[in-house]
Amino acid sequence: MRGSKLKIRLLIGLAIVAFAFIRKCNQKQENPYTGRTQTINMTPEQEIAIGLQSAPQMAQQHGGLYPDQKYQALVDQVGNKLIQSSMARETPYKYEFHLLADPNTINAFALPGGQIFITYALFSKLNNEDQLAGVLGHEIGHVLGKHSAERIAESDFWRTATMGATVGADMGGLISGIGQNTLLKNGRGDELESDDLGVRFMIRAGYDPEEMIGVMKILKAAAGPNRVPEFQSSHPDPDNRIEKIKEAIERYRGY
């Protein structure tokens, strides 16, 4: 009787895992902006809705919006210039740029669908408009790259696979760990892809792409000498990113 129950559990678990793999295969699509094949399980309209729904909470976590409208106007101006001079204007996304009041956290990030944020802590360390364009271009790259949507789809897959492994053979922890490691590795690829797209957007908009290297140096200095080694981080090492940015500049100059 016990063996029979175990067999049933294994069959159910295998069925759930098989379902997760089949669904993942059916969700493969080519990103029209990057040409990369990704697992995506939502429409652009759903991405936009998620971004709009999450934006107020993200702003609140960083002290709300920065009160100086002059600085916000500059962020809007640079962001919209990048959009209007690149393929980003052809997307269905609704781009909005937010300068956050946070004076301590050096960061910028993008939500699905076009909600883009930069903290005052990072904004205040930038030396010129071109570096601001580098930051915002990188974040626009995350939106076009559908990186959040891809992470959501991958998380759904690993959640289902973990449930199947747990039912079938109590291997949920192992499978879940594989999923997290996969997402971590892909996260580094996302950053490099966004850097590459950011360089293209800067050149198209008439900004100096070399200034993105300056942004990397600012991030490296902010991390300090005790920064986490690349293999333990979801982000590539700034020195590695600088080399890739230099390659992208050589590749896209003259386009």
C-alpha positions as CSV (number, residue, x, y, z in Angstrom):
1,M,0.0,0.0,0.0
2,R,2.8,2.4,0.9
3,G,4.6,1.6,-2.3
4,S,1.5,2.3,-4.3
5,K,1.0,5.7,-2.7
6,L,4.6,6.6,-3.4
7,K,4.1,5.6,-7.1
8,I,1.0,7.8,-7.3
9,R,2.9,10.7,-5.7
10,L,5.8,10.3,-8.2
11,L,3.4,10.2,-11.2
12,I,1.6,13.3,-10.0
13,G,4.9,15.1,-9.3
14,L,6.2,14.1,-12.8
15,A,3.0,15.3,-14.4
16,I,3.3,18.7,-12.7
17,V,6.9,19.1,-13.7
18,A,6.1,18.0,-17.3
19,F,3.2,20.5,-17.3
20,A,5.6,23.3,-16.2
21,F,8.1,22.4,-19.0
22,I,5.4,22.2,-21.7
23,R,3.9,25.5,-20.6
24,K,7.4,27.2,-20.6
25,C,8.1,25.9,-24.1
26,N,4.7,27.3,-25.3
27,Q,5.6,30.7,-23.8
28,K,8.8,31.2,-25.8
29,Q,8.8,34.2,-28.0
30,E,11.2,36.4,-29.8
31,N,11.7,39.9,-28.4
32,P,11.0,42.3,-31.3
33,Y,13.4,44.9,-29.9
34,T,16.4,42.7,-29.1
35,G,15.9,39.6,-31.2
36,R,16.4,37.4,-28.2
37,T,14.1,34.4,-27.5
38,Q,12.6,34.7,-24.0
39,T,10.0,33.0,-21.8
40,I,7.2,35.6,-21.5
41,N,3.7,34.9,-20.1
42,M,2.1,38.3,-20.2
43,T,1.1,41.0,-22.7
44,P,2.6,44.5,-22.9
45,E,-0.7,45.8,-21.4
46,Q,-0.2,43.5,-18.4
47,E,3.4,44.7,-18.0
48,I,2.2,48.3,-18.1
49,A,-0.5,47.5,-15.5
50,I,2.0,45.9,-13.1
51,G,4.3,48.8,-13.4
52,L,1.6,51.4,-12.8
53,Q,0.3,49.4,-9.8
54,S,3.7,49.0,-8.2
55,A,5.1,52.5,-8.9
56,P,3.5,54.3,-5.8
57,Q,4.8,51.7,-3.4
58,M,8.3,51.8,-4.9
59,A,8.4,55.6,-4.6
60,Q,7.2,55.4,-1.0
61,Q,10.0,53.0,-0.1
62,H,12.5,55.7,-1.3
63,G,11.0,58.7,0.6
64,G,8.6,59.7,-2.2
65,L,9.4,62.0,-5.1
66,Y,12.1,64.6,-5.0
67,P,10.4,68.0,-4.4
68,D,12.6,70.1,-6.8
69,Q,10.6,70.3,-10.1
70,K,13.7,71.7,-11.9
71,Y,15.6,68.5,-11.4
72,Q,12.5,66.4,-12.2
73,A,12.1,68.4,-15.5
74,L,15.7,67.6,-16.4
75,V,15.1,63.9,-15.8
76,D,12.0,64.0,-18.0
77,Q,13.7,66.0,-20.7
78,V,16.7,63.5,-21.0
79,G,14.5,60.4,-20.7
80,N,12.0,61.6,-23.4
81,K,14.9,62.6,-25.7
82,L,16.2,59.0,-25.4
83,I,12.7,57.6,-26.1
84,Q,11.9,59.9,-29.1
85,S,15.3,59.3,-30.9
86,S,15.3,55.5,-30.5
87,M,13.2,52.4,-31.2
88,A,11.7,52.9,-27.8
89,R,9.1,55.3,-29.3
90,E,7.7,52.4,-31.4
91,T,6.9,50.3,-28.3
92,P,3.5,50.2,-26.6
93,Y,5.0,51.1,-23.3
94,K,4.1,54.2,-21.3
95,Y,7.4,55.7,-20.2
96,E,7.4,57.8,-17.0
97,F,10.5,59.0,-15.2
98,H,10.6,59.6,-11.5
99,L,13.3,61.3,-9.4
100,L,13.1,59.8,-5.9
101,A,13.9,61.8,-2.8
102,D,16.2,59.0,-1.3
103,P,19.5,60.8,-0.4
104,N,21.3,57.6,0.7
105,T,20.6,54.8,-1.8
106,I,22.6,55.1,-5.0
107,N,20.3,53.3,-7.4
108,A,18.1,53.4,-10.5
109,F,15.6,50.8,-11.6
110,A,12.7,50.1,-14.0
111,L,9.4,48.4,-13.5
112,P,7.6,46.5,-16.3
113,G,5.9,48.7,-18.9
114,G,8.0,51.9,-18.6
115,Q,8.1,53.2,-15.0
116,I,11.7,54.3,-14.5
117,F,13.2,55.6,-11.3
118,I,16.5,57.2,-10.2
119,T,17.3,58.2,-6.6
120,Y,18.6,61.6,-5.7
121,A,21.6,59.9,-4.2
122,L,22.7,58.7,-7.6
123,F,21.4,61.8,-9.5
124,S,23.5,64.1,-7.3
125,K,26.7,62.2,-8.0
126,L,26.3,62.5,-11.8
127,N,28.7,65.0,-13.4
128,N,26.7,65.9,-16.5
129,E,23.6,65.4,-18.6
130,D,25.3,62.7,-20.7
131,Q,25.8,60.5,-17.5
132,L,22.1,61.0,-16.7
133,A,21.3,59.8,-20.2
134,G,23.5,56.7,-19.5
135,V,21.6,55.8,-16.4
136,L,18.2,56.4,-18.0
137,G,19.2,54.7,-21.3
138,H,20.2,51.6,-19.3
139,E,16.8,51.5,-17.5
140,I,14.9,51.9,-20.8
141,G,16.9,48.9,-22.0
142,H,15.5,46.9,-19.1
143,V,12.0,47.8,-20.3
144,L,12.6,46.9,-23.9
145,G,14.5,43.8,-22.9
146,K,11.3,42.7,-21.0
147,H,13.6,41.6,-18.2
148,S,11.0,41.9,-15.4
149,A,8.4,40.0,-17.5
150,E,11.0,37.3,-18.2
151,R,11.9,37.0,-14.5
152,I,8.2,36.7,-13.6
153,A,7.7,33.9,-16.2
154,E,10.8,32.1,-15.0
155,S,9.7,32.4,-11.4
156,D,6.3,31.0,-12.3
157,F,8.0,28.1,-14.0
158,W,10.3,27.3,-11.0
159,R,7.4,27.6,-8.6
160,T,5.4,25.0,-10.5
161,A,8.4,22.7,-11.0
162,T,9.2,23.0,-7.3
163,M,5.6,22.0,-6.4
164,G,5.9,18.9,-8.6
165,A,9.3,17.9,-7.2
166,T,7.9,18.3,-3.6
167,V,4.9,16.2,-4.4
168,G,6.9,13.6,-6.2
169,A,10.1,13.1,-4.2
170,D,10.6,15.8,-1.6
171,M,13.2,17.5,-3.8
172,G,11.6,20.9,-3.8
173,G,14.5,22.6,-2.1
174,L,17.0,21.3,-4.6
175,I,14.9,22.3,-7.6
176,S,14.1,25.7,-6.1
177,G,17.8,26.3,-5.6
178,I,18.5,25.6,-9.3
179,G,15.8,28.1,-10.2
180,Q,17.3,30.8,-8.1
181,N,20.8,30.2,-9.5
182,T,19.4,30.4,-13.0
183,L,17.7,33.6,-12.3
184,L,20.8,35.0,-10.8
185,K,22.9,34.2,-13.8
186,N,20.3,35.6,-16.2
187,G,20.2,38.8,-14.1
188,R,23.8,39.5,-15.0
189,G,23.0,39.0,-18.7
190,D,20.1,41.5,-18.3
191,E,22.5,44.2,-17.0
192,L,24.9,43.7,-19.9
193,E,22.1,43.7,-22.4
194,S,20.7,46.9,-20.9
195,D,24.2,48.5,-21.0
196,D,24.4,47.6,-24.7
197,L,21.0,49.1,-25.5
198,G,21.8,52.1,-23.4
199,V,24.9,52.8,-25.5
200,R,22.7,52.6,-28.7
201,F,20.1,55.0,-27.2
202,M,22.8,57.5,-26.2
203,I,24.4,57.6,-29.6
204,R,21.0,58.0,-31.3
205,A,20.1,60.9,-29.0
206,G,23.4,62.7,-29.5
207,Y,24.9,62.0,-26.1
208,D,28.5,60.9,-25.5
209,P,28.4,57.1,-24.8
210,E,31.8,57.4,-23.1
211,E,30.0,59.0,-20.2
212,M,28.4,55.6,-19.4
213,I,31.8,54.5,-18.4
214,G,31.9,57.4,-15.9
215,V,28.6,56.1,-14.5
216,M,30.2,52.7,-13.9
217,K,33.1,54.4,-12.1
218,I,30.6,56.2,-9.8
219,L,28.9,52.9,-9.1
220,K,32.2,51.2,-8.4
221,A,33.3,53.9,-6.0
222,A,30.0,53.8,-4.2
223,A,30.3,50.1,-3.7
224,G,33.7,50.5,-2.0
225,P,36.6,48.1,-1.7
226,N,34.5,45.5,0.0
227,R,32.0,45.1,-2.8
228,V,30.6,41.6,-3.4
229,P,32.6,39.5,-5.9
230,E,30.8,39.1,-9.3
231,F,30.1,35.4,-8.9
232,Q,28.1,36.1,-5.7
233,S,26.2,39.1,-7.2
234,S,23.3,39.5,-9.5
235,H,25.1,42.4,-11.2
236,P,28.3,42.1,-13.3
237,D,31.4,43.7,-11.8
238,P,31.7,47.4,-12.9
239,D,35.1,46.7,-14.5
240,N,33.6,43.9,-16.6
241,R,30.7,46.2,-17.6
242,I,33.1,48.9,-18.6
243,E,34.9,46.5,-21.0
244,K,31.5,45.5,-22.6
245,I,30.5,49.2,-22.9
246,K,33.7,50.0,-24.7
247,E,33.0,47.1,-27.1
248,A,29.4,48.4,-27.7
249,I,30.6,51.9,-28.3
250,E,33.0,50.7,-31.0
251,R,30.2,48.5,-32.5
252,Y,27.5,51.2,-32.7
253,R,29.5,54.3,-33.5
254,G,28.9,55.3,-37.1
255,Y,25.4,53.8,-37.2
